[in-house]
Amino acid sequence: MTSATAAGASAAPAAPKSRKSVTGTRKTVAALFLLPALVLLGALVVYPIGYSVVRSFGDASGDGFAGFDNYKALFTDDGIRTALKNNIIWVVFAPTVSTALGLVFAVLTERVRWGTAFKLVVFMPMAISMLAAGIIFRLVYDQDPDKGVANAVWVGIHDTFAQSSAFPKAHPGRESPLTAQGGGFITRTAVHTGRPVALPLVGVAPDQMPSGAKKAVQAEPEPGRITGTTWQDFTRGKGVGRLGAVDPSELGYAGMRIEAVKDGRVVASAEAAADGTFTLPARADGARLRLPAGNFKEPYNGVDWLGPSLVTPAIIGAYVWMWAGFAMVLIAAGLAGLPRELLEAARVDGANEWQVFRRVTVPLLAPVLAVVTVTLMINVLKIFDLVFIIPPGSSQDDANVLALELYRKGFSEDRPGIASAIAVFLLLLVIPVMAFNIRRLRREVRR
């Protein structure tokens, strides 16, 4: 027994085995598997960040040291200041609107029969690249209502309540009794009862004449009344038709408004019939006849969505169209995990659906809403594609953002020092938001 113990004591201790990770994998093996990823991370992330930091202190040539001059330009250059202002607008509104719509969609789709199909439709824009979405919305926001969907809808709504004139191009021809006045036209001399008045105009294409227009008729004189005709004084064919006289093929200006003006006041008015004829009472005797400017108002052409004042909200609308589905899916996943007994208890206690939503659902979803909002904030700080594609060249300066300005400074203006400074500035803006998001996610895991 003693000899065995002595032999055991004299024996060399066994070599310690290589420690294993929690999953049972040896650390050396894990390091070997991680090495390619770490190399790529260093080459594609760490090195570019370090190089950008160094380059941001260089001059335009890259050989000299510019100090903090490039960073000073971030707050003195007009283009960068506009981009910074627009980035603030993006960060405030785009994530908020996208998250709010995602919340509404997620809650409502729980209560509709075809909720899954609706979610599919709302999420579908996420399958489209930013480039394709930019091209789509460039067409949607086209100024021409015949091309742009947004203006087609807007013009349709507008014309429902305020119909545009059918004669925007009409004007007096040669030897006309009319002269221009205040956007409309007025007779050169006064008119009198019993004498028919001719008010010829030209300039309206035959296919643009009102659908109710009929062949013009020469007005007959009426005692104690002023009669007349207003018509399209043009007949196709060289040398065909008589100037200033109603010809058989010419159409009347149906709906044209005529006013009798005496001493600066409108004493009577009438609207031309389908054949262009009109009649005014005796009190118009001695007045001059005016075709007011309302007859010649240009048709409403919609909203300049991509103009300087609306271009940023218009692009944010395109972004919301794409990312509201992303927010909806994440919020719907959080909504599915809510304890239903709390919602039912609130309803039993007498709360209506709005109170349940505002006082129970939203507070319980607060962590999910925060994660979605912060994720979208990181995303919009780097927005580039939509702002590059959607605005026309005349409005791109007004829609400028930091990522686009970085591209411009680095490639269009060949100022890599300032471009690198913008890149570093963007990184500094993103880091706090990312840190907040990571800390919140870790807190959720611990729970």
C-alpha positions as CSV (number, residue, x, y, z in Angstrom):
1,M,0.0,0.0,0.0
2,T,2.8,2.4,1.0
3,S,4.8,1.5,-2.1
4,A,1.9,2.1,-4.4
5,T,1.3,5.5,-2.8
6,A,4.9,6.4,-3.2
7,A,4.9,5.3,-6.8
8,G,1.8,7.4,-7.5
9,A,3.4,10.4,-5.8
10,S,6.6,10.0,-7.8
11,A,4.7,9.7,-11.1
12,A,4.7,12.9,-13.3
13,P,1.4,14.8,-13.3
14,A,-0.7,14.3,-16.5
15,A,-0.6,17.2,-19.1
16,P,-3.6,19.5,-18.8
17,K,-6.1,19.1,-21.5
18,S,-7.0,22.0,-23.8
19,R,-10.0,23.9,-22.4
20,K,-13.2,23.8,-24.3
21,S,-15.8,26.5,-24.8
22,V,-19.3,26.3,-23.5
23,T,-20.4,24.5,-26.7
24,G,-17.7,22.0,-26.4
25,T,-15.5,23.4,-29.2
26,R,-11.8,23.9,-28.6
27,K,-10.8,27.6,-28.6
28,T,-8.1,27.0,-31.2
29,V,-10.6,25.4,-33.6
30,A,-13.1,28.3,-33.0
31,A,-10.3,30.8,-33.7
32,L,-9.5,29.1,-36.9
33,F,-13.1,29.2,-38.1
34,L,-13.4,32.9,-37.1
35,L,-10.2,33.9,-38.7
36,P,-11.6,34.3,-42.3
37,A,-14.4,36.4,-40.9
38,L,-12.0,38.5,-38.9
39,V,-9.8,39.1,-41.9
40,L,-12.7,40.2,-44.0
41,L,-14.0,42.4,-41.1
42,G,-10.6,44.1,-40.8
43,A,-10.2,44.5,-44.6
44,L,-13.7,45.8,-45.3
45,V,-14.5,47.7,-42.1
46,V,-11.6,48.4,-39.8
47,Y,-9.1,49.4,-42.4
48,P,-11.5,51.7,-44.3
49,I,-12.5,53.4,-41.1
50,G,-8.9,53.9,-40.1
51,Y,-7.9,55.2,-43.5
52,S,-10.9,57.6,-43.6
53,V,-9.9,59.0,-40.3
54,V,-6.3,59.6,-41.4
55,R,-7.4,60.9,-44.8
56,S,-9.8,63.4,-43.2
57,F,-6.9,65.4,-41.9
58,G,-5.2,65.6,-45.3
59,D,-5.4,68.3,-47.9
60,A,-6.8,68.0,-51.4
61,S,-3.7,66.4,-52.8
62,G,-3.4,63.9,-50.0
63,D,0.3,64.7,-49.4
64,G,-0.1,67.6,-46.9
65,F,-1.7,67.9,-43.5
66,A,-4.8,70.1,-43.3
67,G,-5.5,69.7,-39.6
68,F,-9.1,70.3,-38.7
69,D,-9.9,72.4,-41.8
70,N,-11.9,69.6,-43.4
71,Y,-14.0,69.3,-40.2
72,K,-14.5,73.1,-40.1
73,A,-15.9,72.9,-43.6
74,L,-18.7,70.6,-42.3
75,F,-20.3,73.7,-40.6
76,T,-19.3,76.4,-43.1
77,D,-20.0,74.8,-46.5
78,D,-23.5,75.7,-47.7
79,G,-24.0,72.3,-49.4
80,I,-23.0,70.3,-46.3
81,R,-25.1,72.5,-44.0
82,T,-28.2,71.9,-46.2
83,A,-27.4,68.2,-46.1
84,L,-27.1,68.2,-42.3
85,K,-30.4,70.0,-42.0
86,N,-32.1,67.5,-44.3
87,N,-30.6,64.6,-42.3
88,I,-32.2,66.0,-39.2
89,I,-35.5,66.1,-40.9
90,W,-35.0,62.5,-42.1
91,V,-34.1,61.3,-38.6
92,V,-37.0,63.0,-37.0
93,F,-39.8,62.1,-39.4
94,A,-39.0,59.0,-41.5
95,P,-38.5,56.6,-38.6
96,T,-41.4,58.1,-36.6
97,V,-43.9,57.8,-39.5
98,S,-42.7,54.4,-40.6
99,T,-43.0,53.0,-37.0
100,A,-46.4,54.6,-36.5
101,L,-47.8,53.2,-39.7
102,G,-46.2,49.8,-38.9
103,L,-47.9,49.8,-35.5
104,V,-51.3,50.7,-37.0
105,F,-51.0,48.0,-39.7
106,A,-49.8,45.4,-37.2
107,V,-52.8,46.1,-34.9
108,L,-55.4,46.3,-37.6
109,T,-54.3,43.2,-39.5
110,E,-55.1,41.2,-36.3
111,R,-58.7,42.1,-36.8
112,V,-59.2,41.7,-40.5
113,R,-60.0,38.4,-42.3
114,W,-57.3,38.7,-44.9
115,G,-54.6,39.9,-42.5
116,T,-51.9,37.7,-43.9
117,A,-52.5,38.8,-47.4
118,F,-52.5,42.5,-46.3
119,K,-49.2,42.0,-44.5
120,L,-47.7,40.4,-47.7
121,V,-48.8,43.4,-49.8
122,V,-47.4,46.0,-47.3
123,F,-44.1,44.1,-46.9
124,M,-43.7,43.5,-50.6
125,P,-41.8,46.8,-51.3
126,M,-39.0,45.5,-49.1
127,A,-38.2,43.1,-51.9
128,I,-37.5,46.0,-54.3
129,S,-34.1,47.6,-54.3
130,M,-33.7,51.3,-53.4
131,L,-32.7,52.0,-57.0
132,A,-35.8,50.4,-58.5
133,A,-38.0,52.2,-55.8
134,G,-36.3,55.5,-56.8
135,I,-37.1,55.0,-60.5
136,I,-40.7,54.1,-59.6
137,F,-41.3,57.2,-57.5
138,R,-39.6,59.4,-60.0
139,L,-42.4,58.4,-62.3
140,V,-45.1,58.6,-59.6
141,Y,-44.1,62.2,-58.8
142,D,-43.9,63.3,-62.5
143,Q,-45.3,66.8,-63.0
144,D,-47.4,65.8,-66.0
145,P,-50.8,64.3,-64.7
146,D,-50.8,62.0,-67.8
147,K,-47.6,60.3,-66.5
148,G,-47.4,60.9,-62.7
149,V,-49.9,58.9,-60.6
150,A,-49.7,61.4,-57.7
151,N,-50.7,64.4,-59.8
152,A,-53.2,62.4,-61.7
153,V,-55.0,61.7,-58.4
154,W,-54.5,65.2,-57.2
155,V,-55.7,66.9,-60.4
156,G,-58.8,64.6,-60.4
157,I,-59.7,65.6,-56.9
158,H,-59.1,69.3,-57.7
159,D,-61.1,69.3,-60.9
160,T,-64.0,67.6,-59.1
161,F,-64.5,70.8,-57.1
162,A,-63.0,73.5,-59.4
163,Q,-63.3,72.6,-63.1
164,S,-60.6,74.1,-65.3
165,S,-61.4,76.2,-68.3
166,A,-61.9,74.5,-71.7
167,F,-60.4,77.5,-73.5
168,P,-56.9,78.1,-72.0
169,K,-55.4,78.8,-75.4
170,A,-58.2,80.9,-77.0
171,H,-57.3,84.4,-78.1
172,P,-58.6,87.0,-80.7
173,G,-57.5,86.5,-84.3
174,R,-56.8,89.1,-87.0
175,E,-59.1,92.1,-87.3
176,S,-60.9,91.0,-84.1
177,P,-63.3,93.4,-82.2
178,L,-61.7,92.2,-79.0
179,T,-58.6,93.5,-77.2
180,A,-56.7,92.1,-74.2
181,Q,-57.6,93.2,-70.7
182,G,-56.6,91.7,-67.3
183,G,-56.0,88.2,-68.6
184,G,-59.3,88.2,-70.6
185,F,-60.6,90.2,-73.5
186,I,-63.0,93.1,-74.0
187,T,-64.7,94.7,-77.0
188,R,-63.1,97.8,-78.3
189,T,-66.4,99.7,-78.5
190,A,-69.7,99.7,-76.7
191,V,-72.6,97.4,-77.8
192,H,-76.3,98.3,-78.3
193,T,-79.6,96.5,-78.3
194,G,-80.9,95.2,-81.6
195,R,-77.5,94.8,-83.0
196,P,-76.0,91.2,-83.0
197,V,-72.4,91.1,-81.6
198,A,-69.7,88.9,-83.1
199,L,-67.0,87.7,-80.6
200,P,-64.7,85.4,-82.7
201,L,-61.7,83.7,-81.2
202,V,-59.0,81.3,-82.4
203,G,-56.4,79.1,-80.8
204,V,-58.3,76.0,-79.5
205,A,-57.5,72.7,-81.2
206,P,-60.6,71.0,-82.6
207,D,-60.0,68.0,-80.4
208,Q,-59.9,70.3,-77.4
209,M,-63.3,71.9,-77.9
210,P,-65.9,71.1,-75.2
211,S,-67.8,67.8,-75.9
212,G,-71.1,69.7,-75.8
213,A,-70.1,72.3,-78.5
214,K,-72.3,72.5,-81.5
215,K,-72.0,74.2,-84.9
216,A,-72.0,77.9,-84.3
217,V,-75.1,79.9,-85.2
218,Q,-75.3,83.6,-86.3
219,A,-77.3,85.4,-83.6
220,E,-80.5,87.1,-84.7
221,P,-81.3,90.6,-83.5
222,E,-83.9,91.0,-80.8
223,P,-85.5,94.3,-79.8
224,G,-84.5,95.5,-76.3
225,R,-81.8,92.8,-76.0
226,I,-78.2,92.4,-76.9
227,T,-77.5,89.1,-78.8
228,G,-74.3,87.7,-80.1
229,T,-72.2,84.7,-80.9
230,T,-68.8,83.6,-79.6
231,W,-67.1,80.9,-81.7
232,Q,-64.0,79.3,-83.0
233,D,-63.4,81.4,-86.1
234,F,-61.3,78.9,-88.0
235,T,-62.1,76.5,-90.8
236,R,-59.6,73.8,-92.0
237,G,-58.3,74.3,-95.5
238,K,-56.4,77.1,-97.2
239,G,-58.7,80.0,-98.2
240,V,-61.7,78.3,-96.8
241,G,-64.1,80.3,-94.6
242,R,-64.7,84.0,-94.0
243,L,-62.8,85.9,-91.3
244,G,-65.2,87.3,-88.7
245,A,-68.2,85.5,-90.0
246,V,-69.8,82.2,-88.8
247,D,-69.1,79.4,-91.3
248,P,-71.0,76.1,-91.3
249,S,-68.2,74.0,-90.0
250,E,-67.2,76.2,-87.1
251,L,-68.1,75.4,-83.5
252,G,-69.5,77.7,-80.8
253,Y,-67.7,78.2,-77.5
254,A,-70.2,76.4,-75.3
255,G,-70.1,77.7,-71.7
256,M,-68.1,80.9,-72.4
257,R,-68.9,83.5,-69.9
258,I,-69.7,87.0,-71.2
259,E,-70.0,90.1,-68.9
260,A,-71.4,93.5,-69.8
261,V,-69.1,96.2,-68.2
262,K,-70.3,99.8,-67.8
263,D,-68.4,102.4,-65.9
264,G,-66.2,99.7,-64.4
265,R,-69.1,97.7,-63.1
266,V,-70.6,94.4,-64.4
267,V,-74.2,95.2,-65.1
268,A,-75.2,91.9,-66.7
269,S,-73.7,88.6,-67.6
270,A,-74.5,85.5,-69.6
271,E,-73.2,82.1,-70.6
272,A,-72.9,81.0,-74.2
273,A,-75.1,78.1,-75.3
274,A,-73.8,75.0,-77.1
275,D,-73.9,76.9,-80.4
276,G,-72.1,79.9,-79.0
277,T,-75.1,82.3,-78.9
278,F,-75.8,84.4,-75.9
279,T,-78.4,87.0,-74.9
280,L,-78.0,90.0,-72.5
281,P,-80.9,92.2,-71.1
282,A,-81.5,95.9,-72.0
283,R,-79.5,97.2,-69.1
284,A,-76.4,96.1,-71.0
285,D,-77.0,98.7,-73.7
286,G,-74.0,101.0,-74.1
287,A,-71.7,98.6,-72.2
288,R,-68.6,96.9,-73.4
289,L,-68.6,93.1,-73.5
290,R,-65.9,91.3,-71.6
291,L,-64.7,87.7,-71.7
292,P,-63.2,87.4,-68.2
293,A,-59.9,85.8,-67.4
294,G,-61.7,82.8,-65.9
295,N,-62.6,81.6,-69.4
296,F,-58.9,81.3,-70.3
297,K,-57.4,79.9,-67.0
298,E,-54.8,77.3,-67.7
299,P,-55.8,73.8,-66.6
300,Y,-54.6,72.8,-63.1
301,N,-51.4,70.8,-63.6
302,G,-51.0,69.4,-60.1
303,V,-48.4,69.9,-57.4
304,D,-44.7,70.3,-58.0
305,W,-43.8,67.3,-55.8
306,L,-40.1,67.4,-56.8
307,G,-39.8,71.2,-56.5
308,P,-37.5,72.8,-53.9
309,S,-40.2,73.0,-51.2
310,L,-41.7,69.5,-51.4
311,V,-38.8,67.3,-52.6
312,T,-37.6,66.1,-49.2
313,P,-41.1,65.2,-47.9
314,A,-41.8,63.5,-51.2
315,I,-38.7,61.3,-50.9
316,I,-39.5,60.5,-47.3
317,G,-42.9,59.3,-48.5
318,A,-41.1,56.9,-50.9
319,Y,-38.9,55.7,-48.0
320,V,-42.0,55.1,-45.8
321,W,-43.6,53.2,-48.6
322,M,-40.7,50.8,-48.5
323,W,-40.0,50.5,-44.8
324,A,-43.4,50.6,-43.1
325,G,-43.7,46.9,-44.0
326,F,-40.5,46.2,-42.2
327,A,-41.7,48.0,-39.1
328,M,-45.1,46.2,-39.3
329,V,-43.5,42.7,-39.3
330,L,-41.3,43.4,-36.3
331,I,-44.2,45.0,-34.3
332,A,-46.6,42.2,-35.3
333,A,-44.0,39.7,-33.9
334,G,-44.0,41.6,-30.6
335,L,-47.7,41.9,-30.6
336,A,-48.1,38.1,-31.0
337,G,-46.1,37.7,-27.7
338,L,-48.3,40.0,-25.6
339,P,-50.2,38.4,-22.7
340,R,-53.7,38.3,-24.0
341,E,-55.1,38.1,-20.5
342,L,-54.0,41.7,-19.8
343,L,-55.9,43.0,-22.9
344,E,-59.0,41.0,-21.9
345,A,-58.8,42.3,-18.3
346,A,-58.7,45.8,-19.6
347,R,-61.8,45.2,-21.7
348,V,-63.6,43.6,-18.8
349,D,-62.8,46.6,-16.7
350,G,-64.7,48.8,-19.2
351,A,-61.9,50.1,-21.4
352,N,-62.8,50.7,-25.0
353,E,-60.6,49.7,-27.9
354,W,-58.8,53.0,-28.1
355,Q,-58.0,53.0,-24.4
356,V,-56.8,49.4,-24.6
357,F,-54.5,50.3,-27.5
358,R,-53.2,53.5,-25.9
359,R,-52.8,52.4,-22.3
360,V,-52.1,48.7,-22.6
361,T,-50.9,47.7,-26.1
362,V,-48.5,50.6,-26.7
363,P,-46.8,50.5,-23.3
364,L,-46.3,46.7,-23.6
365,L,-44.8,47.2,-27.1
366,A,-42.6,50.1,-26.1
367,P,-39.3,47.9,-26.2
368,V,-40.2,46.7,-29.7
369,L,-41.1,50.2,-30.9
370,A,-37.9,51.5,-29.5
371,V,-35.8,48.9,-31.4
372,V,-37.7,49.5,-34.6
373,T,-37.3,53.3,-34.4
374,V,-33.6,53.2,-33.5
375,T,-32.9,50.7,-36.3
376,L,-34.6,53.0,-38.8
377,M,-32.8,56.0,-37.4
378,I,-29.5,54.3,-38.2
379,N,-30.8,53.4,-41.6
380,V,-31.9,57.0,-42.6
381,L,-28.6,58.5,-41.4
382,K,-27.0,56.7,-44.3
383,I,-29.8,57.3,-46.9
384,F,-28.4,57.8,-50.3
385,D,-30.1,55.9,-53.1
386,L,-33.5,57.5,-53.1
387,V,-32.1,61.0,-52.7
388,F,-29.7,60.4,-55.7
389,I,-32.4,58.9,-58.0
390,I,-35.7,60.7,-57.3
391,P,-35.0,64.5,-57.4
392,P,-34.3,66.1,-60.8
393,G,-31.0,67.9,-61.2
394,S,-32.7,71.3,-60.4
395,S,-33.9,70.1,-57.0
396,Q,-31.1,67.7,-55.9
397,D,-29.3,70.5,-54.0
398,D,-32.5,71.1,-51.9
399,A,-32.9,67.4,-51.2
400,N,-29.2,66.8,-50.4
401,V,-28.2,64.6,-47.4
402,L,-24.8,63.8,-45.9
403,A,-24.3,60.5,-47.7
404,L,-25.0,62.2,-51.1
405,E,-22.8,65.1,-50.2
406,L,-20.0,62.6,-49.4
407,Y,-20.4,61.1,-52.8
408,R,-20.3,64.6,-54.5
409,K,-17.3,65.8,-52.6
410,G,-15.3,62.6,-53.1
411,F,-16.1,62.0,-56.8
412,S,-17.7,65.0,-58.5
413,E,-15.6,67.7,-56.8
414,D,-12.5,65.6,-56.2
415,R,-12.1,66.7,-52.5
416,P,-11.4,63.4,-50.7
417,G,-10.3,65.1,-47.5
418,I,-13.8,66.7,-46.9
419,A,-15.5,63.5,-48.1
420,S,-13.5,61.5,-45.5
421,A,-14.5,64.1,-42.9
422,I,-18.1,63.6,-43.7
423,A,-17.7,59.9,-43.5
424,V,-16.1,60.1,-40.1
425,F,-18.9,62.6,-39.0
426,L,-21.6,60.1,-40.1
427,L,-19.8,57.3,-38.2
428,L,-19.8,59.5,-35.0
429,L,-23.5,60.1,-35.5
430,V,-24.3,56.4,-35.9
431,I,-22.2,55.1,-33.0
432,P,-24.4,56.5,-30.2
433,V,-27.6,55.2,-31.8
434,M,-26.0,51.8,-32.3
435,A,-24.7,51.7,-28.7
436,F,-28.2,52.6,-27.4
437,N,-29.7,49.8,-29.6
438,I,-27.2,47.2,-28.4
439,R,-27.6,48.1,-24.8
440,R,-31.4,47.8,-25.1
441,L,-31.1,44.5,-26.8
442,R,-28.9,43.1,-24.1
443,R,-31.3,44.4,-21.4
444,E,-34.1,42.5,-23.2
445,V,-32.0,39.3,-23.3
446,R,-31.3,39.5,-19.5
447,R,-35.0,39.8,-18.8
